[in-house]
Structure formats: structure tokens, C-alpha cells
Amino acid sequence: MYDPEANKYGGADYSQFDNTMAFSDSSIRAGFIRKVYAILLGQLVITMAFICFFLYCEPVQEYAMKHVGLFYGALAVTFVTMIAMACCESVRRQFPTNMIFLVLFTICEGYLLGAVSSVYDKDEVLMAVGITAVVVLAITIFAFQTKYDFTMMGGFLLVALIILICFGFLMIFFHSRVLSVVYASLGALIFAMYLVYDTQIMMGGGKMYSISPEEYIFAALNLYLDIVNLFLYILQIISAARGD
């Protein structure tokens, strides 16, 4: 859906070695990571609640279908809040403004994902959720354990993302199940790599690039978008593979 890197959106506090001192104290780093994952967990719970409402509550589906404007309104708010948090340091760093924007973004994104999920079969969505959970857990463990520094791959990932966007544009004109699977698989791979990248940038601890401890909202936003995109592409793979 969205997500390039730091300068992904326009300017978080990424810098080469600049944040080493900020993360040199293991207690500071551990506290930062706990805060980021606590926020991320809250976002995922809200999102999953919306998906369940749309999947299992027919009145919600019917209401959403009758009020299509809500979908486009949520889409607009999602983009505005995301860009504001990405580009405006005062928005993403000042409490409670940062939390208000993040909650608003998460609610609107949850609504969008719920609406999109309702188009697919329930078993496909649940399968995608389960696979995404396993993949995210495995990738997170890998990101924490591997000695390879993925924070150096920002440029490569950005180019890969641009290629994916161009591929997606071409998919509008060429309808093929094989191409759909290839496109979704490429998207899932790219965002799996982005998840490793964003996890390591959050970790700090000797990596070439790291993010300031004050950027916990931005770190949570990055991880959340990586997971959301990964889920959507896995859902597309399952749907295309089953011929829906």
C-alpha cells in the first residue's frame, strides 16, 4: 500500500553513527524497543478488530457498502496523517499530538483493511493473517539475530519499491493469474526485507544507520506499514493461487 524508507516519507531522524551515543546505554535501547512494540501491538489489535467486524458482522459490511464515502474519507485521512507524522517532527515527537495522529491513522487504516478484507473469503483472510503472523515473527527474530547489517540496503529497497509500483501500474492493463502471483510475491518479498530493515534501524546497537530514541512513533509507523503491506500481498497470493 505505502512505505518507502526514512526519507521514505520525508524525513525522520536517520543518521550514520549519529545516534550511537543515544543507544549506547542498553537500558535506553531496551526501553525504546519495548515502547515501539507496545504501540505496534496496540495498532495491530485495533486493525484486527476492524477486520473481524467486517468479516463476521454483515450489518457493518452493508453499512460500508451503502456509505462508500466513508472509505474514501478514511483513505484521505490515512494519507494526511501519515504524511504529517512522516514530514513534521513536531507532530510525531510531541505528546499527545503524536498519539492522537497515530490513533487516528490506525483507526482509518483499520477501516480500510476491514473493507478490503471483506471482498475476500473469510478463510483466505484468516489464512493470510496466520501466515503473516508467522512470517513477521520469523523475520523479527532473524533481524535481531543476524550479523548482517540490512540498514545499508535503503537505496536498494527504494529502487525495488519503485519497480514494484511500476509493475503494479502495468498490472492494470494486463490481467493474468500468473502475473498476479508474481507481482504479489515480489511485493511480499520487498516488504519482508523492509521489515528487517526497519527493525534493525530501530535496534541501533552498532548498525550503520539507526533512528533516534525520540522517534518511537515513526519506528512503530514503519513497522506497522511493513506488516500491513506484507499481509495484503500474502492475501493477494492466496487469492490468486486459489483462482478467485
TORKOLDREN-484129 format. One line per field, with one value per residue: x, y, z of N, C-alpha, C in turn; residue in three letters. Coordinates in steps of 0.001 Angstrom, whole numbers, plus 500000, padded with zeros to 6 digits. Example, Ala and Ser with C-alpha at 12.3 -4.5 7.8 and 13.67 -1.06 7.14 Angstrom:
% residues 2
nxx = c(513190; 512850)
nyy = c(494310; 497750)
nzz = c(507800; 507080)
caxx = c(512300; 513670)
cayy = c(495500; 498940)
cazz = c(507800; 507140)
cxx = c(513200; 512900)
cyy = c(496700; 500030)
czz = c(507800; 507870)
code = c(ALA; SER)
END
This chain:
% residues 244
nxx = c(500836; 501629; 504818; 508024; 511373; 513002; 513538; 511817; 509178; 509678; 511356; 512630; 514615; 517195; 520531; 524031; 525800; 525252; 523451; 524579; 525567; 523206; 522033; 523832; 523556; 522247; 519854; 518367; 518008; 516610; 514276; 513231; 512727; 510809; 508735; 508127; 507228; 505049; 503314; 503002; 501748; 499285; 498288; 498013; 496112; 493846; 493520; 493039; 490647; 488908; 489020; 487838; 485267; 484298; 484399; 482729; 480402; 477608; 475855; 477724; 479236; 477224; 476532; 478919; 479051; 476887; 477646; 479904; 481459; 482670; 484820; 486543; 486918; 488255; 490533; 491658; 492163; 493985; 496237; 496839; 497390; 499513; 501487; 501802; 502868; 505193; 506600; 506587; 508299; 507473; 504918; 505144; 506756; 505849; 504005; 500588; 500058; 501316; 500363; 497628; 497462; 498535; 496703; 494384; 495225; 495612; 493016; 491627; 493136; 492674; 489938; 489999; 491452; 489716; 487509; 488643; 489372; 486882; 486126; 487323; 487299; 486456; 488089; 490399; 491318; 491779; 493726; 495741; 496250; 497265; 499564; 500984; 501486; 503224; 505350; 506165; 507018; 509159; 510835; 511391; 512825; 515000; 516040; 516942; 518887; 520711; 523981; 524370; 524206; 521418; 520667; 522087; 520883; 518993; 518830; 518742; 516330; 514507; 514668; 513747; 511146; 510099; 510199; 508332; 506002; 505755; 505392; 502945; 501334; 501386; 500012; 497405; 496626; 497222; 495845; 496385; 496602; 499025; 500812; 499731; 500302; 503101; 503577; 502436; 504016; 506538; 506039; 505513; 508020; 509656; 508572; 508976; 511724; 511916; 510840; 512832; 514833; 513694; 513354; 516003; 516989; 515566; 516641; 519319; 522468; 525214; 524695; 524950; 523149; 520765; 517843; 516634; 516041; 513875; 512123; 509981; 507328; 507526; 509077; 507315; 505275; 506557; 507103; 504499; 503323; 504913; 504135; 501384; 501400; 502740; 500858; 498717; 499811; 500359; 497754; 496799; 498362; 497385; 494696; 494953; 496274; 494331; 492580; 490580)
nyy = c(498813; 501423; 502900; 503619; 504300; 505963; 508467; 507794; 508765; 511365; 512420; 511337; 511096; 509805; 508800; 508403; 506737; 508816; 508430; 506681; 507178; 507784; 505323; 503825; 503155; 500332; 500088; 502278; 501695; 499263; 500109; 501835; 500045; 498386; 500243; 500888; 498391; 497958; 499989; 499230; 496730; 497562; 498942; 496818; 495226; 496894; 497077; 494380; 494023; 495621; 494211; 491773; 492669; 493454; 491024; 489250; 490531; 491251; 493557; 495634; 495367; 495884; 498508; 499825; 499408; 500887; 503403; 504559; 506768; 506921; 505192; 506467; 508803; 507840; 506930; 509329; 510641; 508839; 509118; 511847; 512022; 510203; 511384; 513758; 512847; 511718; 513793; 516037; 516946; 518022; 517043; 514226; 513920; 515307; 514814; 515049; 515030; 513403; 510829; 511146; 511609; 509180; 507274; 508094; 507674; 504874; 503902; 504705; 503370; 500769; 500590; 500748; 498402; 496509; 496862; 496162; 493508; 492307; 491758; 489441; 485818; 484474; 482426; 482747; 485239; 484759; 482799; 484297; 486122; 484388; 483325; 485692; 486475; 484425; 484748; 487384; 487109; 485303; 486833; 489006; 487798; 486914; 489409; 490461; 488617; 488149; 488865; 490392; 493616; 495151; 497773; 499148; 498813; 500582; 502205; 500277; 498965; 501022; 501439; 498930; 499111; 501150; 499881; 497880; 499422; 500410; 497989; 497265; 499246; 498488; 496133; 496873; 496915; 494419; 491423; 488616; 485483; 484305; 486465; 488013; 486491; 486536; 489295; 489845; 488160; 489291; 491760; 490937; 489895; 492187; 493811; 492178; 492311; 495014; 495016; 493747; 495650; 498010; 497084; 496656; 499259; 500411; 499017; 499896; 499934; 499618; 499333; 500587; 502620; 504242; 504979; 507817; 507699; 509250; 508956; 507106; 506902; 507147; 504893; 502824; 503316; 502753; 499946; 498983; 499635; 498098; 495507; 495562; 495902; 493560; 491649; 492261; 491622; 488897; 488003; 488542; 486735; 484250; 484422; 484686; 482310; 480476; 480989; 482945)
nzz = c(500000; 501017; 501736; 501515; 502660; 505471; 504649; 503322; 503780; 504095; 506044; 508697; 511700; 510697; 510758; 510039; 512349; 514108; 516132; 517853; 520438; 521734; 521819; 523169; 525808; 527079; 528454; 527662; 524972; 525180; 526485; 524563; 522438; 523654; 523999; 521332; 520321; 521983; 521205; 518532; 518860; 519926; 517689; 515860; 517149; 517104; 514327; 513648; 514964; 513452; 511018; 511769; 512474; 509960; 508616; 510042; 510763; 509275; 509105; 509372; 507030; 505140; 505816; 505228; 502479; 501621; 502285; 500735; 500706; 503182; 502998; 501168; 502574; 504850; 503579; 502681; 505139; 506214; 504500; 504891; 507686; 507846; 506214; 507615; 510077; 509123; 507899; 509579; 512282; 514714; 514967; 515191; 517420; 519657; 522528; 523534; 520829; 518901; 519543; 519166; 516401; 515516; 516503; 515156; 512527; 512619; 513170; 510851; 508911; 509758; 509219; 506418; 505786; 506832; 505142; 502671; 503198; 503440; 500896; 500174; 500688; 503901; 504937; 503449; 504286; 507026; 506788; 505594; 507647; 509626; 508328; 507901; 510555; 511420; 509609; 510183; 512846; 512471; 510795; 512447; 514550; 513056; 512201; 514615; 515304; 513192; 511859; 509714; 508316; 507510; 507287; 505475; 503093; 502185; 499826; 497777; 498423; 498054; 495279; 494464; 495415; 493806; 491320; 491854; 492129; 489507; 488190; 489319; 488198; 485501; 485736; 485722; 483107; 482116; 482661; 484427; 486018; 486688; 486483; 488501; 490784; 490670; 490914; 493474; 495027; 494686; 495882; 498536; 499208; 499048; 501091; 503246; 503415; 503948; 506480; 507957; 507585; 508769; 511356; 512198; 512020; 514047; 516184; 516479; 518045; 516953; 514244; 510853; 510245; 512315; 514310; 516063; 519620; 520266; 518255; 518439; 517604; 514842; 514292; 515063; 513238; 510788; 511063; 511355; 508866; 507199; 508000; 507432; 504625; 503920; 504776; 503007; 500506; 500834; 501147; 498587; 497128; 498070; 497269; 494458; 493851; 494437; 492504; 492655)
caxx = c(500000; 502552; 506038; 509459; 512117; 513075; 513263; 510630; 508051; 510098; 512441; 512839; 515972; 518143; 521853; 525088; 526525; 524904; 522635; 525278; 525617; 521845; 521695; 524929; 523024; 521340; 518544; 517655; 517631; 515577; 513049; 512746; 512182; 509559; 507707; 507747; 506439; 503777; 502484; 502715; 500756; 498011; 497839; 497603; 494865; 492783; 493348; 492417; 489258; 488166; 488921; 486843; 483951; 483879; 484253; 481713; 479218; 477021; 475395; 478879; 479525; 476154; 476648; 480084; 478723; 475938; 478313; 481233; 482215; 483475; 486068; 487419; 487270; 489287; 491743; 492232; 492701; 495162; 497369; 497172; 498031; 500789; 502430; 502067; 503782; 506472; 507311; 506594; 508913; 506679; 503726; 505445; 507554; 505200; 502873; 499864; 499760; 501770; 499476; 496335; 497625; 498758; 495433; 493501; 495752; 495380; 491578; 491274; 493785; 491939; 488687; 490335; 491816; 488496; 486714; 489334; 489308; 485524; 485985; 487878; 486679; 486912; 489204; 491587; 491786; 492327; 494969; 496725; 496606; 498122; 500861; 501665; 501964; 504389; 506436; 506641; 507772; 510419; 511665; 511835; 513886; 516152; 516599; 517647; 519973; 521692; 525104; 524390; 523608; 520466; 520398; 522811; 520145; 517903; 518774; 518299; 514915; 513733; 514613; 512860; 509779; 509706; 509941; 507064; 504924; 505625; 504814; 501544; 500656; 501223; 499024; 496076; 496332; 497452; 495222; 496860; 496772; 500460; 501397; 499242; 501082; 504474; 503544; 502192; 505187; 507589; 505662; 505714; 509467; 510189; 508172; 509656; 513056; 511714; 510610; 514167; 515497; 513134; 513629; 517403; 517151; 515024; 517522; 520577; 523470; 526338; 524331; 525426; 522134; 519822; 516832; 516705; 515099; 512688; 511288; 509265; 506117; 507937; 509514; 506106; 504577; 507272; 506876; 503080; 503088; 505564; 503297; 500130; 501675; 503053; 499571; 497938; 500405; 500128; 496335; 496694; 498957; 496441; 493512; 495319; 496622; 493080; 491819; 489431)
cayy = c(500000; 502538; 502709; 503610; 504377; 507173; 509552; 507154; 509680; 512722; 512881; 511040; 511366; 508745; 509344; 507420; 506771; 509964; 508021; 505632; 507542; 507707; 503925; 503109; 502627; 499235; 500304; 503230; 500961; 498287; 500857; 502324; 498906; 497987; 501248; 500731; 497168; 498138; 500796; 498389; 495733; 498265; 499191; 495559; 494798; 497736; 496674; 493051; 494200; 496105; 493114; 490825; 493295; 493399; 489638; 488483; 491341; 491659; 494951; 496514; 495294; 496564; 499943; 500313; 499400; 501974; 504686; 504429; 507974; 506662; 504553; 507490; 509717; 507166; 506903; 510675; 510887; 507982; 509737; 513129; 511778; 509536; 512380; 514699; 512209; 511451; 515009; 517085; 516475; 518471; 516198; 512859; 513878; 515972; 514133; 513883; 515195; 512241; 509699; 511449; 511369; 507753; 506571; 508447; 506948; 503440; 503647; 504831; 502266; 499569; 500610; 500423; 496992; 495746; 496941; 495367; 492092; 491795; 491353; 488088; 484786; 484521; 481511; 483337; 486317; 484156; 482137; 485365; 486641; 483401; 483282; 486958; 486437; 483531; 485374; 488556; 486604; 484743; 487927; 489798; 487029; 486968; 490765; 490644; 487655; 488154; 489795; 491216; 494936; 495476; 499213; 499672; 498457; 501525; 502597; 499110; 498723; 502097; 501126; 497771; 499582; 501892; 498857; 497245; 500364; 500392; 496676; 497351; 500084; 497669; 495092; 497416; 496654; 493011; 490584; 487240; 484927; 484104; 487778; 488449; 485774; 487068; 490653; 489775; 487527; 490309; 492732; 490324; 489802; 493531; 494311; 491341; 492908; 496302; 494740; 493534; 496959; 498918; 496509; 496913; 500701; 500654; 498392; 500612; 498995; 499334; 499312; 501774; 503652; 503981; 506021; 508448; 507172; 510105; 508667; 505847; 506908; 506882; 503495; 501998; 503542; 501989; 498513; 498725; 499670; 496910; 494340; 495718; 495607; 492134; 490956; 492463; 490861; 487470; 487779; 488502; 485472; 483175; 484579; 484393; 480890; 479706; 481309; 483810)
cazz = c(500000; 501075; 502523; 501268; 503917; 506265; 503800; 502856; 503741; 504009; 506868; 510107; 512136; 510407; 510519; 510149; 513606; 514944; 517267; 518591; 521851; 522277; 522003; 523817; 527059; 526718; 529078; 526798; 523769; 525541; 526758; 523273; 521701; 524327; 523699; 519926; 520142; 522690; 520302; 517368; 519272; 520001; 516318; 515244; 517800; 516533; 512931; 513617; 515395; 512278; 510054; 512292; 512356; 508560; 508179; 510761; 511074; 507999; 509117; 509149; 505599; 504413; 506076; 504489; 501052; 501360; 502543; 500122; 501033; 504379; 502561; 500587; 503659; 505643; 502755; 502710; 506487; 506354; 503815; 505526; 508985; 507612; 505710; 508711; 511031; 508475; 507492; 510607; 513524; 515859; 515053; 515627; 518648; 520793; 523161; 522995; 519403; 518137; 519793; 518540; 514967; 515286; 516741; 514044; 511368; 512800; 513034; 509431; 508197; 510136; 508456; 505031; 505710; 507047; 503917; 501646; 503588; 503255; 499497; 500071; 501521; 505292; 505172; 502826; 505164; 508244; 506405; 505380; 508976; 510273; 507640; 508182; 511941; 511480; 508845; 510931; 513995; 511975; 510290; 513597; 515211; 512151; 512231; 515883; 515471; 512112; 511959; 508511; 508525; 506447; 507226; 504321; 501881; 501960; 498416; 497004; 498704; 497436; 493847; 494339; 495634; 492600; 490305; 492232; 491804; 488044; 487885; 489698; 487203; 484295; 486032; 485424; 481692; 481797; 483685; 484355; 487353; 486905; 486752; 489814; 491797; 490611; 491470; 494916; 495644; 494696; 496907; 499853; 499436; 499289; 502409; 504239; 503554; 504620; 507896; 508526; 507526; 509775; 512677; 512546; 512233; 515382; 517162; 516715; 518526; 516071; 512837; 510162; 510416; 513401; 514470; 517382; 520620; 520323; 517084; 518661; 516786; 513464; 514233; 515097; 511970; 509766; 511253; 511107; 507428; 506631; 508304; 506684; 503221; 503834; 504878; 501786; 499403; 501111; 500849; 497123; 496673; 498391; 496424; 493064; 493754; 494501; 491306; 492960)
cxx = c(500877; 503824; 507322; 510138; 512230; 512679; 512218; 509526; 508529; 511049; 512417; 514295; 516848; 519505; 522897; 525886; 526096; 524167; 523298; 525289; 524246; 521465; 522787; 524493; 521975; 519948; 517703; 517149; 516496; 514238; 512410; 512072; 510870; 508429; 507198; 506850; 505110; 502805; 502060; 501651; 499371; 497438; 497303; 496306; 493680; 492476; 492637; 490952; 488392; 487968; 487859; 485429; 483429; 483634; 483028; 480444; 478637; 476486; 476532; 479229; 478492; 476240; 477798; 479797; 477777; 476581; 479761; 482108; 483099; 484825; 487040; 487826; 488373; 490609; 492448; 492874; 493972; 496386; 497800; 497906; 499397; 501849; 502793; 503057; 505160; 507286; 507442; 507111; 508077; 505439; 504065; 506222; 506836; 503983; 501904; 499552; 500132; 500842; 498107; 496395; 497768; 497472; 494458; 493917; 495404; 493911; 491162; 491890; 493084; 490628; 488943; 490651; 490605; 487644; 487327; 489208; 487934; 485266; 486439; 487080; 487272; 488129; 490499; 492186; 492441; 493644; 496080; 497189; 497576; 499508; 501663; 502250; 503228; 505590; 507030; 507478; 509141; 511371; 512217; 512971; 515162; 516839; 517403; 518902; 521071; 522787; 525166; 523634; 522723; 520197; 521142; 522022; 519009; 517732; 518253; 516802; 514028; 513582; 513660; 511399; 509254; 509376; 508606; 505877; 504675; 504984; 503313; 500731; 500397; 500162; 497597; 495649; 496498; 496922; 495643; 497069; 498256; 501139; 500971; 500030; 502510; 504541; 503385; 503383; 506344; 507309; 505891; 507197; 510062; 509822; 508674; 511058; 512973; 511505; 511937; 514894; 515006; 513354; 515057; 517672; 516625; 515980; 518742; 521664; 524526; 525988; 524752; 524438; 521207; 518880; 516879; 515689; 513824; 511694; 510504; 507979; 506456; 508365; 508311; 505332; 505221; 506976; 505431; 502794; 503747; 504675; 501988; 500334; 501988; 501768; 498776; 498495; 500245; 498675; 496114; 497245; 497976; 495233; 493808; 495620; 495377; 492156; 490615; 489525)
cyy = c(501245; 502086; 502636; 503931; 505772; 508333; 508987; 508154; 511104; 513138; 512559; 511236; 510135; 509386; 508273; 507662; 507897; 509540; 506940; 505924; 507411; 506265; 503140; 502508; 501569; 499418; 501272; 502505; 499977; 498968; 501365; 501199; 498432; 498951; 501088; 499514; 497223; 498933; 499968; 497343; 496358; 498528; 497915; 495027; 495581; 497304; 495333; 493124; 494671; 494988; 492106; 491380; 493172; 491969; 488957; 489264; 491900; 493090; 495949; 496540; 496079; 498076; 500537; 500386; 500535; 503346; 504611; 505637; 507796; 506058; 505606; 508532; 509140; 507130; 508257; 510978; 510071; 508631; 511029; 512914; 511115; 510528; 513377; 514112; 511993; 512720; 516064; 516536; 516835; 517606; 514839; 512786; 514448; 515181; 515189; 513975; 513958; 511039; 509905; 511147; 509877; 506955; 506835; 507704; 505462; 503078; 503693; 503707; 500944; 499456; 500202; 498937; 496087; 495708; 496093; 493875; 491486; 491340; 489903; 487106; 484837; 483635; 482023; 484416; 485739; 483437; 483170; 485955; 485690; 483345; 484542; 486962; 485590; 484167; 486554; 488122; 486083; 485844; 488763; 489097; 487072; 488326; 491017; 489774; 487767; 489195; 490722; 492516; 495303; 496973; 499868; 499512; 499416; 501908; 501479; 498875; 499787; 501856; 499955; 498179; 500336; 500921; 498167; 498130; 500385; 499089; 496692; 498175; 499280; 496592; 495557; 497011; 495186; 492141; 489127; 486717; 484743; 485423; 488292; 487790; 486302; 488441; 490627; 489156; 488507; 491348; 492197; 490245; 491161; 494019; 493429; 491898; 494268; 496104; 494479; 494866; 497880; 498404; 496812; 498396; 501083; 500142; 499239; 499620; 498625; 499234; 500625; 502933; 503256; 505162; 506540; 507831; 508005; 509773; 507363; 505765; 506550; 505431; 502556; 502108; 502732; 500498; 498138; 498674; 498490; 495681; 494386; 495366; 494136; 491305; 491060; 491664; 489357; 487108; 487691; 487197; 484319; 483220; 484207; 482913; 480008; 480029; 482176; 485122)
czz = c(500000; 501761; 501717; 502575; 504477; 505484; 502891; 502739; 503672; 505055; 508317; 510412; 511962; 510237; 510741; 511413; 514544; 516206; 518113; 520079; 522500; 522587; 522723; 525149; 526717; 527306; 528250; 525558; 524063; 525809; 525485; 522493; 522321; 523993; 522265; 519735; 520889; 521822; 519102; 517695; 519360; 518620; 515672; 515848; 517236; 515105; 512821; 514038; 514231; 511261; 510492; 512188; 510927; 508091; 508769; 511098; 509773; 508006; 508874; 507668; 504792; 504585; 505267; 502997; 500690; 501526; 502058; 500446; 502257; 504012; 502038; 501626; 504523; 504892; 502787; 504063; 506716; 505727; 504494; 506841; 508819; 507154; 506804; 509708; 510425; 508248; 508585; 511933; 514742; 516058; 515646; 516934; 519865; 521272; 523684; 521506; 518604; 518320; 519154; 517046; 514679; 515472; 515598; 512779; 511455; 512632; 511564; 508604; 508508; 509375; 507006; 504870; 505931; 505797; 502806; 501947; 503334; 501822; 499305; 500934; 502928; 505529; 504560; 503721; 506414; 507957; 506226; 506704; 509673; 509661; 507929; 509583; 512066; 510786; 509605; 512132; 513560; 511511; 511437; 514338; 514372; 512222; 513499; 515976; 514418; 512329; 510753; 508755; 507336; 506334; 506069; 503028; 501555; 500507; 497537; 497185; 498073; 495938; 493608; 494500; 494417; 491470; 490580; 491875; 490301; 487576; 488177; 488718; 485930; 484491; 485760; 484014; 481306; 482935; 483480; 485770; 487679; 487247; 488124; 490940; 491848; 491256; 492986; 495645; 495741; 495778; 498309; 500194; 499785; 500685; 503545; 504491; 504241; 506118; 508614; 508645; 508642; 511193; 513109; 512763; 513611; 516456; 517496; 517059; 517520; 514603; 512184; 510308; 511562; 513520; 515902; 518341; 520737; 519211; 517240; 517847; 515349; 513296; 514209; 513788; 510851; 509862; 510935; 509606; 506726; 506806; 507515; 505214; 503005; 503872; 503579; 500618; 499607; 500806; 499343; 496561; 496880; 497462; 494973; 492872; 493748; 493334; 491532; 492179)
code = c(MET; TYR; ASP; PRO; GLU; ALA; ASN; LYS; TYR; GLY; GLY; ALA; ASP; TYR; SER; GLN; PHE; ASP; ASN; THR; MET; ALA; PHE; SER; ASP; SER; SER; ILE; ARG; ALA; GLY; PHE; ILE; ARG; LYS; VAL; TYR; ALA; ILE; LEU; LEU; GLY; GLN; LEU; VAL; ILE; THR; MET; ALA; PHE; ILE; CYS; PHE; PHE; LEU; TYR; CYS; GLU; PRO; VAL; GLN; GLU; TYR; ALA; MET; LYS; HIS; VAL; GLY; LEU; PHE; TYR; GLY; ALA; LEU; ALA; VAL; THR; PHE; VAL; THR; MET; ILE; ALA; MET; ALA; CYS; CYS; GLU; SER; VAL; ARG; ARG; GLN; PHE; PRO; THR; ASN; MET; ILE; PHE; LEU; VAL; LEU; PHE; THR; ILE; CYS; GLU; GLY; TYR; LEU; LEU; GLY; ALA; VAL; SER; SER; VAL; TYR; ASP; LYS; ASP; GLU; VAL; LEU; MET; ALA; VAL; GLY; ILE; THR; ALA; VAL; VAL; VAL; LEU; ALA; ILE; THR; ILE; PHE; ALA; PHE; GLN; THR; LYS; TYR; ASP; PHE; THR; MET; MET; GLY; GLY; PHE; LEU; LEU; VAL; ALA; LEU; ILE; ILE; LEU; ILE; CYS; PHE; GLY; PHE; LEU; MET; ILE; PHE; PHE; HIS; SER; ARG; VAL; LEU; SER; VAL; VAL; TYR; ALA; SER; LEU; GLY; ALA; LEU; ILE; PHE; ALA; MET; TYR; LEU; VAL; TYR; ASP; THR; GLN; ILE; MET; MET; GLY; GLY; GLY; LYS; MET; TYR; SER; ILE; SER; PRO; GLU; GLU; TYR; ILE; PHE; ALA; ALA; LEU; ASN; LEU; TYR; LEU; ASP; ILE; VAL; ASN; LEU; PHE; LEU; TYR; ILE; LEU; GLN; ILE; ILE; SER; ALA; ALA; ARG; GLY; ASP)
END
